[in-house]
Structure formats: structure tokens, C-alpha cells
Amino acid sequence: MNNQLLDCLTRAGVLINVSVRYWRGCKKLRPEDLGLKKTQVSDRLISLGHKRLLPKEALAELALVEGRAHALIDQNTFPFLNGLGHFLPNACLEEVTGKLKELESEFWSAKQGFMEHYSANRDEALKEWEREAGKLTPLVNPFMNAIKSSFPLAHGLERQFGFAWTLFQISLPESCGIDAVDFEDQQVVAAARRVAAAEAGRKIRQETEQFVADCVASLREQTALLCDEMLNSMRTSETGVHQKTLKAQAINKSGLLELVTRRPTLASIGGLDVMKDWLVKRRSAFTKKAREYGLPSPNGLLIIGIAGCGKSQTAKATAEVFGVPLLRLDAGKLFAGLVGGSEANLRSAIQTAEAIAPCVLWIDELEKSFAGAKSSGSTDGGTSARVLGSFLSWMQEKTSPVFVVATANDVQQLPPELLRKGRFDETFFVDLPNQQERAAIWKIVINDYSRDPNDFDIQQLAKVTDGFTGGEIRCAFFDAMFEAFEGDDEPTDLYIAEVLTSFVPLSKLMAEPINELRAWSKGRARLATTSAASMPAKVRKLAA
């Protein structure tokens, strides 16, 4: 930048810096907070990240003032010296500083309001953390102590709040009148400038070299720690960065398996209490304690039932219960055009799953994968039958901790050898949700869309959706939200009732196949819920 341009800028404006500080109310959860060792931390626990100690609403006004202050600066300034400062033209100076004074007043007012409610918010937040602590860790007391210690006392918060702005005037040095002095004085001034420049250059080089040295030292330290973790993970069976890398590479390389990272919890699934209880009792099946006790690794679970009633959600939640990775097998990719390719693909998928074990292997809509095994000899040269035989042999003889969860909608298409006792530890039948389950599903669905279930007549909604699947209940509320949005309104029972009057559920469209599936399940599969009222009534009454 030449002197003429710098001189112009110094006359046309100033540099401004705005700082807004307040307590963010967040805590980064560490493994020790959850009663774990660092080597036991999985990707699921790492994803916990920063957790809010207080609800967003408690800090909303402060966050709003901060956002408005930064927006004001961004709209009226432009970056200066590669972003080191913001140049504010003189024409905007009075307006910007006036608005900053107003924002400063609003900030301290918002801070005062926050401090007035801080104690009540703190007590309420601690109660909520205590209720949720059991879901995160069995060591509730140490965890709660870590949370409580993160809440400063009210007087300790004062220094964490601040609203300030600073104006900087950049100006060129005044002329030294060098033309008016004699040559000797000019030489002295020039020599002094050279000495100052050399000293400044030396200091910059020294500080730069020190900075680079510190960075190299830090990099070496981090590399050493990473190498130690890799070596430890190779020497032990504990999950470390080395094994995580190898596992991810193995899954990506095969293409037959998909690592599912977004997994629901059992709490996010309405009803199915018997199947949930069965899974919870087996959540420690892959632990060292279970092996020392002599428990055999469970084979798997077959979930049969009506589409849209939570089979796939339960399959994904199984991995969350066990605390192991979830792999989804795309059975359609198993079958190859070359002779022997399908069997090789199955062996590759099994080997990958066993290398990653303990894990959950999820096969969705099992009947579509092996439906052709009965007539395989006349349709595909026996490929489906051979693939099924290989899969059954592995299920029967496997010793690795791979828990297979398979779902099916049409059990009639499954070969009988796949259904016999011993292939899977248990076969559950998932029927249409009863009234109690539908009420639970309505609450979950409404809460998922950031609405308060208390604003709706849940029991009445459960009654009028007799014969609906969980997926259909979600679709009905989704449609009601669109209707409300069109009218610039919030969804209510009335909007839902309007949607239901024209909604035709699967229980009506596919009544005969559903009755056949129920008849088959009696005595052959275990009901996923204890309620005797799981069968829907023949007549559904819809609210007007």
C-alpha cells in the first residue's frame, strides 16, 4: 500500500474493533466425566461434544445483541490489512457509534435479566441433567459433580461479561523537514531509520523462528501420542485409532456393507415393550464380563411384521443398545453376474463384519434377498439357493460376536429353513400399534417436530388413528403441518382431524395380507408388545 492511498484512508475513516463477551453456558464432556477411559471412547461418545448447561432461551437476548453488533460492523465496514481490522468510513462513524451505544445498553440490560434468573435456571438445569445422566453413564454421581462444577456462582460470572468497542486512528508520521536540514543531519536521520528497521526485522525473525519451533515441537508431541495410541491399539483388543481406521477402510473397500452412523434410541420408538426388554437384557452380551460368565454370543433377532410399525427403527436401535457399530448389508449387491461371484461377495461381507466385530449386522427386508431360493434351480441356476445355504451355515456355526438383525414384511416368501429355531435367538411379530402405543408415538412425533405434545389431545388422537402404523401417524402430522403452514398457523387437533378424514391407512388397503400375517404369527412368533389390545378395531372413528 503506497503512502498516498494510506494517507487518503487515514483521512477518510478509522479502524474499529467490537468485543462482546458473555458466559456461553456450555461444557465439553470428557471421557472421565462419563466414567470412561480415553481408550474406551467411541465415535458415539465423541459426538457428544459440547453440551449446553442451560437452555438456549436463557441466553437468547445476549446472543441476539451479539449478532446485531457483529452484523452492524459487517454492514458498515470492510476488512482492512487482510482482515486484521475493520475500516469504518467517517460518513458512517456517528451512526455506527450511536447504534453501538444502544446495543451496549441493551446488552447490560439483557445481562441483568440473565443474572436475575440465573439461580432458578441453574437449579432447573441441574434437575434436568440429573434426570438425563442415567442415559449417558452408569456413574451418575461423578458425572453430576462434573456438571455442577461447571456452573459458576453468580458473583463469578461478572468478569465473563463485556461489551466494548475501540476506535483506532492510523496516521502517517509527520514530515521530518529533511529538506530543510543540512546533509549531515540527513545522514543521521537515515542511519537511525536503518538501525530501527534492522532491529525490527531481527525481532520479527526471532519471534517467527520461535513460533515455528513451538509448532514443530507441538506437532512432534501430537505425532508421538498418535503413534503410541496406534501401537497400543495393535497390542491390545481395545478400540483405538488404528482399529478405527482399518475398520472404516474395510467397509469402504467392500462396498457391500454400509456403516450406519445415525442410530435412534429405544426411547425414540413408541411401544414394543417386550422386544425392548429382550434387547436391554442382552445389552452386555459382548462384554468381557459376559464371556467370563460363560454366556455364548447371541446369534441374532428376526423381526416380522407390518410395514411402517418400527421394525427398521428397532434394528438400528439395537446397535445403540449394545454400544457397537451398525453395519447394513445391501443384499441386492451380493448377487453378481459371474459364476461364483455371489458366493464370493457373501464371504467378503461376512469376513468384513467379523473383522469389525463386535457389531450388529442389519439385513432389511430379508424376504427380498432370499425369496427366490425355493425356485432357484430353475430361475438362476441355483445361485440364490447356494447363497442362502452359505448364509445359514455361517449363522449356525459362527463364533464371532456378530449380532444379526433381520426384518421381513412378507414371511410367506421366506424359506422354512431360515425360520427354524436356532437360526435366530428370537422371532418377534410387530403388529399395528394399540391405543397406548399410538399415544406414545403421537408424543414422539410431535416432539420431533419441535412442538409441545401437551398442546394436543393425545388420547383422542390415539383413538381416531386406530389401525394406523407409526409411519402413517408421522405422515398425518407432517401433512397437518403443511396445512397449518399454508394458513400461517400452528398445527392443532383440528388440522390433524382434517387430514385424517381423507387418510386411508395400510390396514384398510392391505387388510387381507395383514390378517394372513397375523394368523401365521400365532404360535410361531413372539408378540413384540404385551398389550392384548394390539389388534385394531374394525371401525375407525375420525374427529370432525
C-alpha positions as CSV (number, residue, x, y, z in Angstrom):
1,M,0.0,0.0,0.0
2,N,1.6,3.3,-1.1
3,N,1.7,6.4,1.1
4,Q,-0.8,8.3,-0.9
5,L,-3.5,5.6,-0.5
6,L,-2.7,5.2,3.2
7,D,-2.9,9.0,3.7
8,C,-6.3,9.0,2.0
9,L,-7.6,6.2,4.2
10,T,-6.4,7.9,7.4
11,R,-8.4,11.0,6.5
12,A,-11.5,9.1,5.3
13,G,-12.1,6.9,8.3
14,V,-10.9,4.9,11.3
15,L,-10.4,1.3,12.3
16,I,-12.9,-0.2,14.7
17,N,-12.9,-3.3,16.9
18,V,-16.0,-4.6,18.8
19,S,-15.9,-7.2,21.5
20,V,-19.0,-8.9,23.0
21,R,-18.4,-11.4,25.8
22,Y,-20.8,-13.4,27.9
23,W,-21.0,-16.8,29.6
24,R,-21.9,-19.4,26.9
25,G,-23.3,-22.0,29.3
26,C,-21.5,-24.9,27.6
27,K,-19.3,-27.7,28.8
28,K,-17.2,-30.1,26.7
29,L,-17.8,-33.6,28.1
30,R,-14.7,-35.6,28.5
31,P,-14.4,-39.4,28.8
32,E,-13.6,-39.2,32.5
33,D,-16.8,-37.2,33.1
34,L,-18.7,-40.3,31.9
35,G,-16.6,-42.7,34.0
36,L,-14.6,-44.0,31.0
37,K,-11.0,-44.3,29.9
38,K,-9.9,-42.4,26.9
39,T,-9.2,-45.7,25.1
40,Q,-12.9,-46.6,25.6
41,V,-14.3,-43.6,23.9
42,S,-16.1,-44.5,20.7
43,D,-17.3,-42.2,17.9
44,R,-20.7,-42.2,19.6
45,L,-19.3,-40.7,22.7
46,I,-17.1,-38.3,20.9
47,S,-20.1,-37.0,19.1
48,L,-21.5,-35.7,22.4
49,G,-19.1,-32.8,22.1
50,H,-20.1,-29.6,23.7
51,K,-23.3,-29.8,25.7
52,R,-25.4,-26.9,26.9
53,L,-25.7,-26.5,30.6
54,L,-28.6,-24.1,30.2
55,P,-31.4,-23.9,27.6
56,K,-30.8,-21.6,24.6
57,E,-33.6,-19.4,25.7
58,A,-31.7,-18.3,28.8
59,L,-29.0,-16.7,26.7
60,A,-31.2,-15.8,23.7
61,E,-31.2,-12.0,24.4
62,L,-27.4,-11.8,24.9
63,A,-26.9,-13.9,21.7
64,L,-29.2,-11.6,19.8
65,V,-27.3,-8.4,20.9
66,E,-24.0,-10.1,19.9
67,G,-25.4,-11.0,16.5
68,R,-26.7,-7.5,15.9
69,A,-23.4,-5.9,16.9
70,H,-21.4,-8.1,14.5
71,A,-24.0,-7.5,11.8
72,L,-23.7,-3.8,12.3
73,I,-20.0,-3.9,11.8
74,D,-20.1,-6.2,8.8
75,Q,-22.7,-4.0,7.0
76,N,-20.9,-0.7,7.6
77,T,-17.2,-1.6,7.3
78,F,-14.8,-3.5,5.1
79,P,-11.8,-5.7,6.1
80,F,-8.5,-3.8,6.4
81,L,-5.0,-5.3,6.3
82,N,-6.2,-8.8,5.3
83,G,-8.9,-8.9,8.0
84,L,-6.8,-7.6,10.9
85,G,-9.2,-4.7,11.4
86,H,-12.4,-3.2,10.0
87,F,-12.2,0.2,8.3
88,L,-15.2,2.4,9.2
89,P,-15.7,5.5,6.9
90,N,-16.1,8.8,8.6
91,A,-19.5,9.2,7.0
92,C,-20.8,6.2,9.0
93,L,-18.9,6.9,12.2
94,E,-21.6,8.8,14.0
95,E,-24.4,6.4,13.0
96,V,-22.4,3.3,13.9
97,T,-21.2,4.5,17.3
98,G,-24.7,5.7,18.2
99,K,-26.1,2.3,17.5
100,L,-23.3,0.6,19.4
101,K,-24.2,2.7,22.4
102,E,-27.8,1.5,22.1
103,L,-26.6,-2.1,21.8
104,E,-24.4,-1.7,24.8
105,S,-27.3,-0.5,26.8
106,E,-29.4,-3.5,25.6
107,F,-26.5,-5.9,26.4
108,W,-26.2,-4.8,30.0
109,S,-30.0,-4.9,30.4
110,A,-30.0,-8.5,29.0
111,K,-27.2,-9.4,31.3
112,Q,-29.1,-8.1,34.3
113,G,-32.1,-10.1,33.2
114,F,-30.0,-13.2,32.8
115,M,-28.4,-12.8,36.3
116,E,-31.9,-12.3,37.9
117,H,-33.0,-15.7,36.6
118,Y,-29.6,-17.5,36.7
119,S,-30.1,-19.2,40.1
120,A,-33.5,-20.6,39.1
121,N,-32.2,-21.6,35.6
122,R,-29.3,-23.3,37.3
123,D,-31.4,-25.3,39.7
124,E,-33.8,-26.4,36.9
125,A,-30.9,-27.3,34.6
126,L,-29.3,-29.4,37.2
127,K,-32.5,-31.3,37.8
128,E,-32.8,-32.0,34.1
129,W,-29.2,-33.1,33.9
130,E,-29.8,-35.4,36.8
131,R,-32.8,-37.0,35.1
132,E,-30.8,-37.5,31.9
133,A,-27.5,-38.6,33.5
134,G,-28.5,-42.2,33.7
135,K,-28.9,-42.4,30.0
136,L,-25.3,-41.2,29.5
137,T,-23.3,-43.1,32.1
138,P,-23.9,-45.5,35.0
139,L,-21.6,-43.4,37.2
140,V,-24.2,-40.7,37.9
141,N,-22.7,-39.0,40.9
142,P,-19.2,-38.3,39.5
143,F,-20.8,-37.1,36.3
144,M,-23.2,-34.8,38.1
145,N,-20.3,-33.4,40.2
146,A,-18.5,-32.5,36.9
147,I,-21.6,-30.8,35.6
148,K,-22.2,-28.9,38.9
149,S,-18.6,-27.7,38.9
150,S,-19.1,-26.1,35.5
151,F,-21.8,-23.8,36.9
152,P,-20.0,-20.7,38.3
153,L,-21.5,-18.9,41.2
154,A,-23.4,-15.7,40.3
155,H,-20.6,-13.4,41.5
156,G,-18.1,-15.4,39.5
157,L,-19.9,-14.6,36.3
158,E,-19.4,-10.9,36.4
159,R,-15.9,-11.0,34.7
160,Q,-17.3,-13.1,31.9
161,F,-19.5,-10.3,30.5
162,G,-18.3,-7.4,28.5
163,F,-19.3,-5.1,25.7
164,A,-16.7,-2.7,24.3
165,W,-15.6,-1.1,21.1
166,T,-12.4,0.6,20.2
167,L,-11.6,3.2,17.5
168,F,-8.0,3.3,16.0
169,Q,-6.7,6.2,14.0
170,I,-3.9,5.3,11.6
171,S,-1.8,8.3,10.6
172,L,1.4,8.8,8.7
173,P,4.4,10.2,10.6
174,E,4.7,13.9,10.3
175,S,7.3,15.2,7.9
176,C,10.8,15.5,9.5
177,G,11.6,18.5,7.4
178,I,14.5,16.6,6.0
179,D,14.9,19.0,3.1
180,A,15.4,21.9,5.4
181,V,18.3,20.5,7.4
182,D,21.9,20.0,6.3
183,F,23.3,16.9,4.7
184,E,24.9,15.6,7.9
185,D,21.6,15.7,9.8
186,Q,20.0,13.9,6.9
187,Q,22.6,11.2,7.2
188,V,21.9,10.8,10.9
189,V,18.2,10.5,10.4
190,A,18.7,8.0,7.6
191,A,21.1,5.9,9.7
192,A,18.7,5.9,12.6
193,R,15.9,4.7,10.3
194,R,18.2,1.9,9.0
195,V,19.0,0.8,12.6
196,A,15.4,0.8,13.6
197,A,14.4,-1.2,10.5
198,A,17.2,-3.7,11.2
199,E,16.2,-4.1,14.8
200,A,12.5,-4.6,13.9
201,G,13.5,-7.2,11.2
202,R,15.7,-9.0,13.7
203,K,12.9,-9.1,16.3
204,I,10.4,-10.3,13.7
205,R,12.7,-13.1,12.5
206,Q,13.4,-14.2,16.1
207,E,9.8,-14.3,17.0
208,T,8.9,-16.1,13.8
209,E,11.6,-18.7,14.4
210,Q,10.4,-19.2,17.9
211,F,6.8,-19.6,16.7
212,V,7.9,-22.2,14.1
213,A,9.9,-24.1,16.7
214,D,6.9,-24.2,19.1
215,C,4.7,-25.5,16.3
216,V,7.2,-28.2,15.3
217,A,7.6,-29.3,18.9
218,S,3.8,-29.5,19.4
219,L,3.5,-31.4,16.1
220,R,6.1,-33.9,17.3
221,E,4.4,-34.3,20.6
222,Q,1.0,-35.0,18.9
223,T,2.6,-37.4,16.5
224,A,4.2,-39.3,19.3
225,L,0.9,-39.6,21.2
226,L,-0.8,-40.8,18.0
227,C,1.9,-43.4,17.4
228,D,1.5,-44.6,21.0
229,E,-2.2,-45.0,20.6
230,M,-1.8,-46.9,17.3
231,L,0.8,-49.2,18.9
232,N,-1.4,-49.8,22.0
233,S,-4.4,-50.5,19.9
234,M,-2.4,-53.0,17.8
235,R,-1.1,-54.7,21.0
236,T,-4.5,-54.9,22.8
237,S,-8.1,-55.5,21.9
238,E,-9.2,-52.0,23.0
239,T,-10.7,-49.8,20.3
240,G,-8.1,-47.2,19.2
241,V,-7.4,-45.0,16.3
242,H,-5.6,-47.8,14.4
243,Q,-8.5,-50.2,14.6
244,K,-11.0,-47.4,13.7
245,T,-9.0,-46.6,10.6
246,L,-8.7,-50.2,9.5
247,K,-12.4,-50.8,10.1
248,A,-13.5,-47.8,8.1
249,Q,-11.2,-48.7,5.2
250,A,-12.5,-52.3,5.2
251,I,-16.1,-51.2,5.0
252,N,-15.5,-48.6,2.3
253,K,-13.4,-51.1,0.3
254,S,-16.0,-53.9,0.2
255,G,-19.0,-51.7,-0.9
256,L,-21.3,-54.5,0.2
257,L,-21.7,-53.0,3.7
258,E,-22.7,-49.6,4.9
259,L,-21.7,-48.2,8.3
260,V,-24.8,-46.6,9.7
261,T,-23.9,-43.7,12.0
262,R,-27.3,-42.1,12.7
263,R,-29.0,-44.5,15.1
264,P,-32.1,-44.0,17.1
265,T,-32.6,-44.9,20.7
266,L,-35.2,-47.2,22.1
267,A,-36.8,-44.2,23.8
268,S,-37.5,-42.7,20.4
269,I,-39.6,-45.7,19.4
270,G,-43.2,-46.0,20.8
271,G,-44.4,-49.3,22.2
272,L,-42.8,-52.7,21.6
273,D,-42.1,-53.1,25.3
274,V,-41.5,-56.9,25.1
275,M,-38.9,-56.6,22.4
276,K,-37.2,-53.6,24.0
277,D,-37.0,-55.5,27.3
278,W,-35.5,-58.5,25.4
279,L,-32.8,-56.3,23.9
280,V,-32.0,-54.4,27.1
281,K,-31.4,-57.7,28.9
282,R,-28.8,-58.6,26.3
283,R,-27.0,-55.2,26.1
284,S,-24.0,-56.6,27.9
285,A,-23.8,-59.8,25.8
286,F,-20.5,-58.8,24.1
287,T,-18.7,-57.6,27.3
288,K,-15.7,-59.3,28.9
289,K,-17.8,-60.0,32.0
290,A,-20.3,-62.0,29.9
291,R,-17.5,-64.0,28.4
292,E,-16.0,-64.8,31.8
293,Y,-19.5,-65.8,33.0
294,G,-19.7,-68.3,30.1
295,L,-22.5,-66.6,28.2
296,P,-22.5,-67.6,24.5
297,S,-22.6,-64.7,22.0
298,P,-26.2,-64.2,20.8
299,N,-26.9,-65.1,17.2
300,G,-29.5,-62.6,16.2
301,L,-33.1,-61.4,16.0
302,L,-35.7,-61.8,13.3
303,I,-38.4,-59.1,13.3
304,I,-41.5,-59.8,11.3
305,G,-44.5,-57.5,10.9
306,I,-46.5,-54.9,9.1
307,A,-44.6,-52.2,7.2
308,G,-44.2,-48.9,9.0
309,C,-44.5,-50.3,12.5
310,G,-40.9,-49.8,13.7
311,K,-39.0,-52.9,12.6
312,S,-36.2,-51.0,10.9
313,Q,-36.0,-48.4,13.6
314,T,-35.7,-51.2,16.2
315,A,-33.0,-52.9,14.2
316,K,-31.0,-49.6,14.1
317,A,-31.6,-49.0,17.8
318,T,-30.2,-52.5,18.6
319,A,-26.6,-51.3,17.9
320,E,-27.2,-48.3,20.2
321,V,-28.3,-50.6,23.0
322,F,-25.3,-52.9,22.6
323,G,-22.9,-49.9,22.1
324,V,-21.3,-51.4,18.9
325,P,-21.1,-50.4,15.3
326,L,-24.1,-51.0,13.0
327,L,-23.5,-52.4,9.5
328,R,-26.2,-52.6,6.9
329,L,-25.9,-55.4,4.4
330,D,-27.3,-54.5,0.9
331,A,-28.4,-57.9,-0.2
332,G,-29.0,-56.7,-3.7
333,K,-25.3,-56.1,-4.2
334,L,-24.5,-59.7,-3.2
335,F,-25.7,-61.2,-6.5
336,A,-23.1,-60.9,-9.3
337,G,-23.3,-61.8,-13.0
338,L,-20.3,-64.1,-12.9
339,V,-20.5,-67.7,-11.8
340,G,-19.4,-67.9,-8.1
341,G,-19.4,-64.1,-7.7
342,S,-22.4,-64.0,-5.5
343,E,-21.0,-66.6,-3.0
344,A,-17.7,-64.7,-3.0
345,N,-19.5,-61.4,-2.2
346,L,-21.3,-63.0,0.7
347,R,-18.0,-64.4,2.1
348,S,-16.4,-61.0,1.7
349,A,-19.3,-59.3,3.6
350,I,-19.1,-61.9,6.4
351,Q,-15.3,-61.5,6.7
352,T,-15.6,-57.7,6.9
353,A,-18.3,-58.0,9.6
354,E,-16.2,-60.5,11.6
355,A,-13.2,-58.2,11.4
356,I,-15.1,-55.3,12.8
357,A,-16.9,-57.4,15.5
358,P,-18.4,-56.9,17.9
359,C,-21.0,-55.3,15.7
360,V,-24.7,-55.6,14.6
361,L,-25.3,-56.8,11.0
362,W,-28.7,-55.5,9.8
363,I,-30.4,-57.1,6.8
364,D,-33.6,-55.1,5.9
365,E,-36.5,-56.8,4.1
366,L,-34.9,-60.3,4.3
367,E,-37.6,-61.8,2.0
368,K,-36.4,-59.8,-1.0
369,S,-32.9,-61.2,-0.6
370,F,-33.7,-64.9,-0.4
371,A,-37.3,-65.1,-1.8
372,G,-36.1,-66.9,-4.9
373,A,-34.2,-69.7,-3.1
374,K,-37.2,-72.1,-3.4
375,S,-37.2,-72.0,-7.2
376,S,-33.5,-71.1,-7.6
377,G,-32.7,-74.2,-9.6
378,S,-35.0,-73.2,-12.5
379,T,-34.5,-69.4,-12.4
380,D,-30.9,-68.5,-11.6
381,G,-29.0,-71.8,-11.9
382,G,-29.2,-72.3,-8.1
383,T,-27.3,-69.1,-7.2
384,S,-29.9,-68.0,-4.6
385,A,-30.0,-71.4,-3.0
386,R,-26.2,-71.6,-2.7
387,V,-26.0,-68.0,-1.2
388,L,-28.8,-68.9,1.3
389,G,-27.0,-72.2,2.2
390,S,-23.8,-70.3,2.8
391,F,-25.6,-67.7,5.0
392,L,-27.4,-70.4,7.0
393,S,-24.2,-72.3,7.6
394,W,-22.5,-69.2,8.8
395,M,-25.4,-68.4,11.1
396,Q,-25.3,-71.9,12.6
397,E,-21.5,-72.1,13.1
398,K,-20.3,-68.6,13.7
399,T,-18.3,-67.9,16.8
400,S,-17.5,-64.2,16.2
401,P,-19.7,-61.6,18.1
402,V,-21.8,-60.5,15.1
403,F,-25.4,-60.0,16.1
404,V,-27.7,-60.4,13.0
405,V,-30.9,-58.3,13.0
406,A,-33.2,-59.2,10.0
407,T,-36.5,-57.6,9.2
408,A,-39.3,-59.0,7.0
409,N,-42.7,-57.9,5.8
410,D,-43.9,-61.0,3.9
411,V,-42.9,-64.1,5.9
412,Q,-44.6,-66.3,3.3
413,Q,-41.8,-65.7,0.9
414,L,-39.1,-66.8,3.4
415,P,-37.7,-70.3,3.0
416,P,-38.6,-72.5,6.0
417,E,-35.0,-73.4,6.8
418,L,-34.4,-69.7,7.6
419,L,-37.2,-69.6,10.2
420,R,-36.4,-72.7,12.2
421,K,-35.5,-72.2,15.9
422,G,-31.8,-71.8,16.4
423,R,-31.1,-69.6,13.4
424,F,-32.2,-66.6,15.3
425,D,-32.4,-66.3,19.1
426,E,-35.9,-65.0,18.9
427,T,-38.5,-64.1,16.3
428,F,-40.8,-61.2,17.1
429,F,-44.0,-60.2,15.4
430,V,-44.7,-56.5,15.3
431,D,-48.4,-55.8,14.9
432,L,-50.2,-52.5,14.4
433,P,-49.8,-50.3,17.5
434,N,-52.5,-50.4,20.1
435,Q,-54.0,-47.3,21.6
436,Q,-51.4,-46.9,24.3
437,E,-48.6,-47.3,21.8
438,R,-50.2,-44.9,19.4
439,A,-50.4,-42.3,22.2
440,A,-46.7,-42.8,22.8
441,I,-46.0,-42.5,19.1
442,W,-48.0,-39.3,18.8
443,K,-46.0,-37.7,21.6
444,I,-42.7,-38.7,20.0
445,V,-43.7,-37.5,16.6
446,I,-45.0,-34.1,17.8
447,N,-41.8,-33.6,19.9
448,D,-39.6,-34.5,16.9
449,Y,-41.2,-31.5,15.0
450,S,-40.4,-29.2,18.0
451,R,-44.0,-28.9,19.2
452,D,-45.3,-29.5,22.7
453,P,-47.4,-32.7,23.0
454,N,-49.3,-31.0,25.8
455,D,-50.9,-28.7,23.3
456,F,-52.7,-31.7,21.7
457,D,-55.4,-34.1,22.8
458,I,-53.1,-37.2,22.7
459,Q,-55.6,-39.7,23.9
460,Q,-58.2,-38.6,21.3
461,L,-55.6,-38.7,18.5
462,A,-54.7,-42.2,19.6
463,K,-58.3,-43.2,19.4
464,V,-59.1,-41.8,16.0
465,T,-55.9,-43.3,14.4
466,D,-57.0,-46.9,15.2
467,G,-55.4,-49.0,12.5
468,F,-52.6,-46.6,11.7
469,T,-48.9,-47.6,11.6
470,G,-46.3,-45.4,13.3
471,G,-45.1,-44.3,9.9
472,E,-48.7,-43.3,8.9
473,I,-49.1,-41.3,12.2
474,R,-45.9,-39.4,11.3
475,C,-47.2,-38.7,7.8
476,A,-50.5,-37.5,9.1
477,F,-48.8,-34.9,11.4
478,F,-46.5,-33.9,8.6
479,D,-49.5,-33.2,6.3
480,A,-51.2,-31.3,9.1
481,M,-48.1,-29.1,9.5
482,F,-48.3,-28.2,5.8
483,E,-52.0,-27.3,6.1
484,A,-51.2,-25.1,9.1
485,F,-48.2,-23.5,7.4
486,E,-50.4,-22.6,4.4
487,G,-52.7,-20.8,6.8
488,D,-49.8,-19.1,8.6
489,D,-50.9,-21.0,11.8
490,E,-49.6,-23.7,14.1
491,P,-50.7,-27.3,13.8
492,T,-53.7,-28.2,16.0
493,D,-56.0,-31.1,16.6
494,L,-58.4,-29.6,14.0
495,Y,-55.8,-29.6,11.2
496,I,-54.9,-33.2,12.1
497,A,-58.6,-34.2,12.0
498,E,-59.0,-32.7,8.6
499,V,-56.0,-34.7,7.3
500,L,-57.4,-37.9,8.9
501,T,-60.8,-37.7,7.2
502,S,-59.2,-38.4,3.8
503,F,-56.3,-40.6,5.0
504,V,-56.6,-44.3,4.0
505,P,-54.3,-46.4,6.2
506,L,-52.5,-49.6,5.2
507,S,-54.7,-51.7,7.5
508,K,-57.5,-50.9,5.1
509,L,-55.6,-51.1,1.8
510,M,-54.0,-54.5,2.7
511,A,-56.5,-55.9,5.2
512,E,-56.3,-59.5,3.8
513,P,-52.5,-59.9,3.8
514,I,-52.3,-58.3,7.2
515,N,-54.8,-60.8,8.6
516,E,-52.9,-63.7,7.0
517,L,-49.7,-62.4,8.6
518,R,-51.4,-62.3,12.0
519,A,-52.7,-65.8,11.6
520,W,-49.3,-67.1,10.7
521,S,-47.6,-65.4,13.7
522,K,-49.9,-67.1,16.2
523,G,-47.8,-69.8,17.9
524,R,-44.8,-69.1,15.6
525,A,-43.5,-65.7,16.7
526,R,-43.5,-63.8,19.9
527,L,-45.5,-60.6,20.2
528,A,-43.4,-57.5,20.5
529,T,-45.8,-55.9,22.9
530,T,-47.6,-57.2,26.0
531,S,-50.9,-55.4,25.3
532,A,-53.8,-57.6,24.5
533,A,-55.4,-54.7,22.7
534,S,-52.8,-54.6,19.9
535,M,-55.4,-55.7,17.3
536,P,-57.1,-52.6,15.9
537,A,-60.9,-52.3,15.9
538,K,-62.7,-52.8,12.7
539,V,-64.4,-49.5,12.7
540,R,-62.4,-46.3,13.0
541,K,-64.0,-43.0,14.1
542,L,-62.4,-39.8,12.8
543,A,-62.8,-36.5,14.6
544,A,-64.8,-33.9,12.6
